[in-house]
Amino acid sequence: MEIEKRTRWDGSSKTYTLDCNNCEWYRRIGRRELCGWGIAFKYLIRTNNSRRCEIKNRGAPENQSIKYLDKLLENAMD
């Protein structure tokens, strides 16, 4: 599945963390792993030196990109 760019998405990525798999902001779409915490989703990049998530316990922003990612997943199932 192709993930279309949003107007606020800058194409950036962040490091996959030890908390990602069980996180409410984590989504897997096709072969891509994504973080939908902020206004712009981020592609997750796996590394050998994983750390704990820095944003997990922060309050969520208003216009969360997770809603966009969930809509993509919902449309893919139709």
Sequence and secondary structure as in RCSB ss.txt:
>XXXX:A:sequence
MEIEKRTRWDGSSKTYTLDCNNCEWYRRIGRRELCGWGIAFKYLIRTNNSRRCEIKNRGAPENQSIKYLDKLLEN
AMD
>XXXX:A:secstr
      TT    EEE  TTGGG TTEEEETTEEEE SSSS EEEE  SS    SSTTS   SS HHHHHHHHHHH
HH 
